[in-house]
Amino acid sequence: MSEIYIAKDKFPSVLGQLMGKCPVFGPVLQGKFHEFGRLERPEDVDLGYGNTRLSPKALFHPQAEKMFDFSLSKGDPEAGILKETPKDFRPRVILGIRPCDARAFQLDDRNFDTDSVRDPWWVRRRETTTLVGLACNTPGSTCFCTSVGTGPFDKTGLDVLMVDVGEGYLFQASTKKGEEFLAGLSAGEAVSGSVAEKADALKKGAEGSMGTQFSVDAIVQNPTLDLFNAAFWDEVQFSCINCGTCTFVCPTCWCFDIQDEVYQEKGSRIRLWDSCMFPLFTFHGSGHNPRSQKLQRVRQRFMHKLKYYPEKYKGGVACVGCGRCVRQCPVNIDIRHVARLMSASCVCPT
């Protein structure tokens, strides 16, 4: 089964049945903002949301996660031995994720799931999760996914894509896992020609409303050293306050620190999100800091995402155009503007 249609009045009961089988996560309203959380009731999910403030990457790479526990008790024969903290790897569904966020997980795989290094917790969560995406019928003003190789209806990275066609949802499977998911849903109907035509029209309209914000190819073709030494970095970094907001809201920022937290005779080794915007991020034990200046840190962020990453992996930039960093930056630094500067025909210092 590759596609079905479910009317909106039947969807709550379908979702309730799904929640009875496995944990289901989706966009829920928390105060003034939408966040991805586990659904307790079918009515908790809000599929009319624009986008979440934080990306759902925390469902795979938590902002703070206990890795191991240990004892320091002198009377404990296992004192000092790290023991893996129990984790929940049950099969689950993430419902209503945007195509840009699903695409981001594939980019993150290149850090957490490689031929030489596999993060066991990331890998297991990826394997046991079914991603059911929600197409963006009306992209936001800060979205630019079509400029970075994805789109508001992109199925890449998704098992199933949902399209809101008015009175119901069109579900389209794109993987075997997705086909199995659709086969387990009740109340599914055959997709009529009018539903398919409306979904296609919505796709064309959404993509056409975005246009192209900058040229990725031009950035890749510009010489690395010319970009590195370009004069515009002084302008870009001027207002930055190194708060790290851009990295914490970004779905493709994966950097983390590892710290030991101890209370009395018990301790935990914890993995925490970190940011290249922080001065301590590159601080060496020797006291040397290769990126001690704000300009160096700001340049590194954009060069990594838009230049170093595509040169290394040959698979597009490390950005999916979700626009979160544009919306949340307190000093209005816009990655689209920086990308246009980087894609200019001549970036050499004057």
Contacts in CASP RR format, 6 or more apart in sequence:
PFRMAT RR
TARGET T0000
AUTHOR 0000-0000-0000
METHOD contacts of the structure
MODEL  1
MSEIYIAKDKFPSVLGQLMGKCPVFGPVLQGKFHEFGRLERPEDVDLGYG
NTRLSPKALFHPQAEKMFDFSLSKGDPEAGILKETPKDFRPRVILGIRPC
DARAFQLDDRNFDTDSVRDPWWVRRRETTTLVGLACNTPGSTCFCTSVGT
GPFDKTGLDVLMVDVGEGYLFQASTKKGEEFLAGLSAGEAVSGSVAEKAD
ALKKGAEGSMGTQFSVDAIVQNPTLDLFNAAFWDEVQFSCINCGTCTFVC
PTCWCFDIQDEVYQEKGSRIRLWDSCMFPLFTFHGSGHNPRSQKLQRVRQ
RFMHKLKYYPEKYKGGVACVGCGRCVRQCPVNIDIRHVARLMSASCVCPT
1 173 0 8 1.000
1 179 0 8 1.000
1 182 0 8 1.000
1 183 0 8 1.000
2 172 0 8 1.000
2 173 0 8 1.000
2 179 0 8 1.000
2 182 0 8 1.000
3 170 0 8 1.000
3 171 0 8 1.000
3 172 0 8 1.000
3 173 0 8 1.000
3 182 0 8 1.000
3 191 0 8 1.000
4 170 0 8 1.000
4 171 0 8 1.000
4 182 0 8 1.000
4 185 0 8 1.000
4 188 0 8 1.000
4 189 0 8 1.000
4 190 0 8 1.000
4 191 0 8 1.000
5 165 0 8 1.000
5 168 0 8 1.000
5 169 0 8 1.000
5 170 0 8 1.000
5 171 0 8 1.000
5 188 0 8 1.000
5 189 0 8 1.000
5 190 0 8 1.000
5 191 0 8 1.000
5 192 0 8 1.000
5 195 0 8 1.000
6 14 0 8 1.000
6 168 0 8 1.000
6 169 0 8 1.000
6 171 0 8 1.000
6 185 0 8 1.000
6 187 0 8 1.000
6 188 0 8 1.000
6 189 0 8 1.000
7 167 0 8 1.000
7 168 0 8 1.000
7 187 0 8 1.000
7 189 0 8 1.000
8 166 0 8 1.000
8 167 0 8 1.000
8 168 0 8 1.000
8 169 0 8 1.000
10 187 0 8 1.000
10 188 0 8 1.000
11 42 0 8 1.000
11 168 0 8 1.000
11 169 0 8 1.000
11 187 0 8 1.000
12 42 0 8 1.000
12 43 0 8 1.000
13 42 0 8 1.000
13 186 0 8 1.000
13 187 0 8 1.000
14 185 0 8 1.000
14 186 0 8 1.000
14 187 0 8 1.000
14 188 0 8 1.000
15 24 0 8 1.000
15 39 0 8 1.000
15 42 0 8 1.000
15 45 0 8 1.000
15 95 0 8 1.000
16 42 0 8 1.000
17 186 0 8 1.000
18 24 0 8 1.000
18 93 0 8 1.000
18 185 0 8 1.000
19 39 0 8 1.000
19 42 0 8 1.000
22 90 0 8 1.000
22 91 0 8 1.000
22 92 0 8 1.000
22 93 0 8 1.000
23 38 0 8 1.000
23 90 0 8 1.000
23 92 0 8 1.000
23 93 0 8 1.000
24 38 0 8 1.000
24 39 0 8 1.000
24 92 0 8 1.000
24 93 0 8 1.000
24 94 0 8 1.000
24 95 0 8 1.000
25 36 0 8 1.000
25 37 0 8 1.000
25 38 0 8 1.000
25 39 0 8 1.000
25 56 0 8 1.000
25 59 0 8 1.000
25 92 0 8 1.000
25 93 0 8 1.000
25 94 0 8 1.000
25 95 0 8 1.000
26 36 0 8 1.000
26 37 0 8 1.000
26 38 0 8 1.000
26 39 0 8 1.000
26 45 0 8 1.000
26 94 0 8 1.000
26 95 0 8 1.000
26 96 0 8 1.000
26 97 0 8 1.000
27 34 0 8 1.000
27 35 0 8 1.000
27 36 0 8 1.000
27 37 0 8 1.000
27 45 0 8 1.000
27 46 0 8 1.000
27 47 0 8 1.000
27 48 0 8 1.000
27 49 0 8 1.000
27 52 0 8 1.000
27 96 0 8 1.000
28 34 0 8 1.000
28 35 0 8 1.000
28 36 0 8 1.000
28 37 0 8 1.000
28 39 0 8 1.000
28 44 0 8 1.000
28 45 0 8 1.000
28 46 0 8 1.000
29 46 0 8 1.000
29 49 0 8 1.000
33 52 0 8 1.000
33 53 0 8 1.000
34 46 0 8 1.000
34 49 0 8 1.000
34 50 0 8 1.000
34 51 0 8 1.000
34 52 0 8 1.000
34 53 0 8 1.000
35 52 0 8 1.000
35 53 0 8 1.000
35 54 0 8 1.000
36 52 0 8 1.000
36 54 0 8 1.000
36 56 0 8 1.000
36 58 0 8 1.000
36 59 0 8 1.000
36 94 0 8 1.000
36 97 0 8 1.000
39 45 0 8 1.000
39 95 0 8 1.000
45 95 0 8 1.000
45 96 0 8 1.000
47 96 0 8 1.000
47 134 0 8 1.000
47 162 0 8 1.000
47 164 0 8 1.000
48 164 0 8 1.000
50 136 0 8 1.000
50 140 0 8 1.000
51 98 0 8 1.000
51 140 0 8 1.000
51 143 0 8 1.000
51 322 0 8 1.000
51 323 0 8 1.000
51 324 0 8 1.000
53 249 0 8 1.000
53 324 0 8 1.000
53 328 0 8 1.000
54 248 0 8 1.000
54 249 0 8 1.000
54 324 0 8 1.000
55 101 0 8 1.000
55 104 0 8 1.000
55 249 0 8 1.000
55 250 0 8 1.000
55 251 0 8 1.000
55 322 0 8 1.000
55 324 0 8 1.000
56 94 0 8 1.000
56 97 0 8 1.000
56 101 0 8 1.000
56 251 0 8 1.000
57 101 0 8 1.000
57 104 0 8 1.000
57 105 0 8 1.000
57 108 0 8 1.000
57 251 0 8 1.000
57 254 0 8 1.000
59 94 0 8 1.000
59 125 0 8 1.000
59 129 0 8 1.000
60 105 0 8 1.000
60 108 0 8 1.000
60 122 0 8 1.000
60 125 0 8 1.000
60 126 0 8 1.000
60 129 0 8 1.000
61 108 0 8 1.000
61 112 0 8 1.000
61 122 0 8 1.000
61 254 0 8 1.000
61 256 0 8 1.000
61 273 0 8 1.000
62 271 0 8 1.000
63 248 0 8 1.000
63 272 0 8 1.000
63 273 0 8 1.000
64 270 0 8 1.000
64 271 0 8 1.000
64 272 0 8 1.000
64 273 0 8 1.000
65 121 0 8 1.000
65 270 0 8 1.000
65 271 0 8 1.000
65 272 0 8 1.000
66 85 0 8 1.000
66 268 0 8 1.000
66 269 0 8 1.000
66 270 0 8 1.000
67 84 0 8 1.000
67 85 0 8 1.000
67 258 0 8 1.000
67 268 0 8 1.000
67 269 0 8 1.000
67 270 0 8 1.000
67 271 0 8 1.000
68 82 0 8 1.000
68 83 0 8 1.000
68 84 0 8 1.000
68 85 0 8 1.000
68 268 0 8 1.000
68 269 0 8 1.000
69 82 0 8 1.000
69 83 0 8 1.000
69 85 0 8 1.000
69 266 0 8 1.000
69 267 0 8 1.000
69 268 0 8 1.000
69 269 0 8 1.000
70 79 0 8 1.000
70 80 0 8 1.000
70 81 0 8 1.000
70 82 0 8 1.000
70 83 0 8 1.000
70 266 0 8 1.000
70 267 0 8 1.000
70 268 0 8 1.000
70 269 0 8 1.000
71 78 0 8 1.000
71 79 0 8 1.000
71 80 0 8 1.000
71 81 0 8 1.000
71 265 0 8 1.000
71 266 0 8 1.000
71 267 0 8 1.000
72 79 0 8 1.000
72 80 0 8 1.000
72 262 0 8 1.000
72 265 0 8 1.000
72 266 0 8 1.000
72 267 0 8 1.000
73 79 0 8 1.000
73 265 0 8 1.000
73 266 0 8 1.000
76 265 0 8 1.000
82 269 0 8 1.000
85 268 0 8 1.000
87 121 0 8 1.000
89 124 0 8 1.000
89 125 0 8 1.000
89 128 0 8 1.000
90 128 0 8 1.000
91 128 0 8 1.000
91 129 0 8 1.000
91 130 0 8 1.000
92 128 0 8 1.000
92 129 0 8 1.000
92 130 0 8 1.000
93 129 0 8 1.000
93 130 0 8 1.000
93 132 0 8 1.000
93 181 0 8 1.000
94 129 0 8 1.000
94 130 0 8 1.000
94 131 0 8 1.000
94 132 0 8 1.000
95 132 0 8 1.000
95 133 0 8 1.000
95 134 0 8 1.000
96 132 0 8 1.000
96 133 0 8 1.000
96 134 0 8 1.000
96 162 0 8 1.000
97 131 0 8 1.000
97 132 0 8 1.000
97 133 0 8 1.000
97 134 0 8 1.000
97 158 0 8 1.000
98 133 0 8 1.000
98 134 0 8 1.000
98 136 0 8 1.000
98 322 0 8 1.000
99 133 0 8 1.000
99 135 0 8 1.000
99 136 0 8 1.000
99 145 0 8 1.000
99 150 0 8 1.000
99 151 0 8 1.000
99 152 0 8 1.000
99 153 0 8 1.000
99 154 0 8 1.000
99 155 0 8 1.000
99 156 0 8 1.000
99 158 0 8 1.000
99 161 0 8 1.000
100 143 0 8 1.000
100 145 0 8 1.000
100 150 0 8 1.000
100 151 0 8 1.000
100 154 0 8 1.000
100 251 0 8 1.000
100 320 0 8 1.000
100 321 0 8 1.000
100 322 0 8 1.000
101 251 0 8 1.000
101 320 0 8 1.000
101 322 0 8 1.000
102 131 0 8 1.000
102 133 0 8 1.000
102 156 0 8 1.000
102 157 0 8 1.000
102 158 0 8 1.000
103 145 0 8 1.000
103 150 0 8 1.000
103 154 0 8 1.000
103 156 0 8 1.000
103 157 0 8 1.000
103 320 0 8 1.000
104 251 0 8 1.000
104 252 0 8 1.000
104 320 0 8 1.000
104 322 0 8 1.000
105 126 0 8 1.000
105 131 0 8 1.000
105 157 0 8 1.000
105 251 0 8 1.000
106 156 0 8 1.000
106 157 0 8 1.000
107 252 0 8 1.000
107 318 0 8 1.000
107 320 0 8 1.000
108 122 0 8 1.000
108 251 0 8 1.000
108 252 0 8 1.000
108 254 0 8 1.000
109 126 0 8 1.000
110 313 0 8 1.000
111 254 0 8 1.000
112 118 0 8 1.000
112 119 0 8 1.000
112 122 0 8 1.000
112 123 0 8 1.000
112 254 0 8 1.000
113 119 0 8 1.000
113 122 0 8 1.000
113 123 0 8 1.000
113 126 0 8 1.000
130 159 0 8 1.000
130 160 0 8 1.000
130 177 0 8 1.000
130 178 0 8 1.000
130 181 0 8 1.000
131 157 0 8 1.000
131 158 0 8 1.000
131 159 0 8 1.000
131 160 0 8 1.000
132 158 0 8 1.000
132 159 0 8 1.000
132 160 0 8 1.000
132 161 0 8 1.000
132 162 0 8 1.000
132 171 0 8 1.000
132 181 0 8 1.000
133 158 0 8 1.000
133 160 0 8 1.000
133 161 0 8 1.000
133 162 0 8 1.000
134 161 0 8 1.000
134 162 0 8 1.000
134 164 0 8 1.000
135 152 0 8 1.000
135 153 0 8 1.000
135 161 0 8 1.000
135 162 0 8 1.000
135 163 0 8 1.000
135 164 0 8 1.000
135 199 0 8 1.000
135 202 0 8 1.000
135 203 0 8 1.000
135 206 0 8 1.000
136 143 0 8 1.000
136 151 0 8 1.000
136 152 0 8 1.000
136 153 0 8 1.000
136 206 0 8 1.000
137 152 0 8 1.000
137 163 0 8 1.000
137 164 0 8 1.000
137 202 0 8 1.000
137 206 0 8 1.000
138 206 0 8 1.000
138 209 0 8 1.000
139 145 0 8 1.000
139 152 0 8 1.000
139 206 0 8 1.000
139 209 0 8 1.000
139 210 0 8 1.000
142 323 0 8 1.000
142 326 0 8 1.000
142 327 0 8 1.000
143 152 0 8 1.000
143 210 0 8 1.000
143 321 0 8 1.000
143 322 0 8 1.000
143 323 0 8 1.000
144 210 0 8 1.000
144 213 0 8 1.000
144 321 0 8 1.000
144 323 0 8 1.000
144 336 0 8 1.000
145 151 0 8 1.000
145 152 0 8 1.000
145 154 0 8 1.000
145 210 0 8 1.000
145 320 0 8 1.000
145 321 0 8 1.000
145 322 0 8 1.000
146 152 0 8 1.000
146 207 0 8 1.000
146 208 0 8 1.000
146 210 0 8 1.000
146 211 0 8 1.000
146 212 0 8 1.000
147 210 0 8 1.000
147 211 0 8 1.000
147 212 0 8 1.000
147 213 0 8 1.000
147 214 0 8 1.000
147 216 0 8 1.000
147 321 0 8 1.000
147 336 0 8 1.000
147 339 0 8 1.000
148 216 0 8 1.000
148 316 0 8 1.000
148 317 0 8 1.000
148 319 0 8 1.000
148 320 0 8 1.000
148 321 0 8 1.000
149 216 0 8 1.000
149 316 0 8 1.000
150 156 0 8 1.000
150 320 0 8 1.000
150 321 0 8 1.000
151 207 0 8 1.000
151 210 0 8 1.000
152 203 0 8 1.000
152 206 0 8 1.000
152 207 0 8 1.000
152 210 0 8 1.000
153 161 0 8 1.000
153 163 0 8 1.000
153 202 0 8 1.000
153 203 0 8 1.000
153 206 0 8 1.000
153 207 0 8 1.000
155 161 0 8 1.000
155 172 0 8 1.000
155 174 0 8 1.000
157 174 0 8 1.000
158 174 0 8 1.000
158 175 0 8 1.000
159 173 0 8 1.000
159 174 0 8 1.000
159 175 0 8 1.000
159 177 0 8 1.000
159 178 0 8 1.000
159 181 0 8 1.000
160 171 0 8 1.000
160 172 0 8 1.000
160 173 0 8 1.000
160 174 0 8 1.000
160 178 0 8 1.000
160 181 0 8 1.000
160 182 0 8 1.000
161 171 0 8 1.000
161 172 0 8 1.000
161 174 0 8 1.000
162 169 0 8 1.000
162 170 0 8 1.000
162 171 0 8 1.000
163 169 0 8 1.000
163 170 0 8 1.000
163 172 0 8 1.000
163 199 0 8 1.000
163 202 0 8 1.000
163 203 0 8 1.000
165 195 0 8 1.000
165 198 0 8 1.000
165 199 0 8 1.000
165 202 0 8 1.000
166 198 0 8 1.000
170 191 0 8 1.000
170 195 0 8 1.000
170 196 0 8 1.000
170 199 0 8 1.000
171 182 0 8 1.000
171 185 0 8 1.000
173 179 0 8 1.000
173 181 0 8 1.000
173 182 0 8 1.000
213 336 0 8 1.000
213 339 0 8 1.000
213 340 0 8 1.000
214 336 0 8 1.000
214 339 0 8 1.000
214 340 0 8 1.000
214 342 0 8 1.000
214 343 0 8 1.000
215 343 0 8 1.000
216 306 0 8 1.000
216 310 0 8 1.000
216 316 0 8 1.000
216 317 0 8 1.000
216 339 0 8 1.000
216 343 0 8 1.000
218 343 0 8 1.000
218 344 0 8 1.000
218 345 0 8 1.000
219 227 0 8 1.000
219 306 0 8 1.000
219 307 0 8 1.000
219 310 0 8 1.000
219 317 0 8 1.000
219 339 0 8 1.000
219 342 0 8 1.000
219 343 0 8 1.000
220 307 0 8 1.000
220 310 0 8 1.000
220 311 0 8 1.000
222 307 0 8 1.000
222 342 0 8 1.000
222 343 0 8 1.000
222 347 0 8 1.000
224 307 0 8 1.000
224 308 0 8 1.000
224 311 0 8 1.000
226 347 0 8 1.000
226 348 0 8 1.000
227 303 0 8 1.000
227 307 0 8 1.000
227 342 0 8 1.000
227 347 0 8 1.000
228 299 0 8 1.000
228 303 0 8 1.000
229 348 0 8 1.000
229 349 0 8 1.000
230 341 0 8 1.000
230 342 0 8 1.000
230 347 0 8 1.000
230 348 0 8 1.000
230 349 0 8 1.000
231 349 0 8 1.000
231 350 0 8 1.000
232 341 0 8 1.000
232 347 0 8 1.000
233 295 0 8 1.000
233 298 0 8 1.000
233 299 0 8 1.000
234 295 0 8 1.000
236 298 0 8 1.000
236 299 0 8 1.000
236 302 0 8 1.000
236 333 0 8 1.000
236 338 0 8 1.000
236 341 0 8 1.000
237 294 0 8 1.000
237 295 0 8 1.000
237 298 0 8 1.000
237 299 0 8 1.000
239 331 0 8 1.000
239 332 0 8 1.000
239 333 0 8 1.000
240 277 0 8 1.000
240 294 0 8 1.000
240 298 0 8 1.000
240 331 0 8 1.000
240 333 0 8 1.000
241 330 0 8 1.000
241 331 0 8 1.000
242 277 0 8 1.000
242 278 0 8 1.000
242 279 0 8 1.000
242 294 0 8 1.000
242 297 0 8 1.000
243 277 0 8 1.000
243 330 0 8 1.000
244 275 0 8 1.000
244 277 0 8 1.000
244 278 0 8 1.000
245 325 0 8 1.000
245 328 0 8 1.000
245 329 0 8 1.000
245 330 0 8 1.000
246 253 0 8 1.000
246 277 0 8 1.000
246 301 0 8 1.000
246 325 0 8 1.000
246 328 0 8 1.000
246 329 0 8 1.000
246 333 0 8 1.000
246 335 0 8 1.000
247 253 0 8 1.000
247 255 0 8 1.000
247 273 0 8 1.000
247 275 0 8 1.000
247 276 0 8 1.000
247 277 0 8 1.000
247 301 0 8 1.000
248 273 0 8 1.000
248 275 0 8 1.000
249 324 0 8 1.000
249 325 0 8 1.000
249 328 0 8 1.000
250 322 0 8 1.000
250 324 0 8 1.000
250 325 0 8 1.000
251 320 0 8 1.000
251 322 0 8 1.000
251 324 0 8 1.000
252 305 0 8 1.000
252 318 0 8 1.000
252 319 0 8 1.000
252 320 0 8 1.000
253 273 0 8 1.000
253 275 0 8 1.000
255 273 0 8 1.000
255 274 0 8 1.000
255 275 0 8 1.000
255 276 0 8 1.000
255 281 0 8 1.000
256 271 0 8 1.000
256 272 0 8 1.000
256 273 0 8 1.000
256 274 0 8 1.000
257 271 0 8 1.000
257 272 0 8 1.000
257 273 0 8 1.000
257 274 0 8 1.000
258 269 0 8 1.000
258 270 0 8 1.000
258 271 0 8 1.000
258 272 0 8 1.000
259 269 0 8 1.000
259 270 0 8 1.000
259 272 0 8 1.000
260 267 0 8 1.000
260 268 0 8 1.000
260 269 0 8 1.000
260 270 0 8 1.000
261 267 0 8 1.000
261 268 0 8 1.000
261 270 0 8 1.000
274 281 0 8 1.000
275 281 0 8 1.000
276 282 0 8 1.000
276 291 0 8 1.000
276 297 0 8 1.000
276 300 0 8 1.000
276 301 0 8 1.000
276 304 0 8 1.000
277 297 0 8 1.000
277 298 0 8 1.000
277 301 0 8 1.000
278 297 0 8 1.000
279 289 0 8 1.000
279 292 0 8 1.000
279 297 0 8 1.000
281 291 0 8 1.000
281 297 0 8 1.000
282 289 0 8 1.000
282 290 0 8 1.000
282 291 0 8 1.000
283 289 0 8 1.000
284 290 0 8 1.000
290 296 0 8 1.000
291 297 0 8 1.000
291 300 0 8 1.000
302 335 0 8 1.000
302 338 0 8 1.000
302 339 0 8 1.000
302 342 0 8 1.000
304 318 0 8 1.000
305 317 0 8 1.000
305 318 0 8 1.000
305 319 0 8 1.000
305 335 0 8 1.000
306 317 0 8 1.000
306 318 0 8 1.000
306 319 0 8 1.000
306 338 0 8 1.000
306 339 0 8 1.000
306 342 0 8 1.000
307 342 0 8 1.000
309 316 0 8 1.000
309 317 0 8 1.000
309 318 0 8 1.000
310 316 0 8 1.000
310 317 0 8 1.000
310 318 0 8 1.000
319 335 0 8 1.000
323 335 0 8 1.000
325 333 0 8 1.000
325 335 0 8 1.000
326 334 0 8 1.000
326 335 0 8 1.000
326 336 0 8 1.000
341 347 0 8 1.000
END
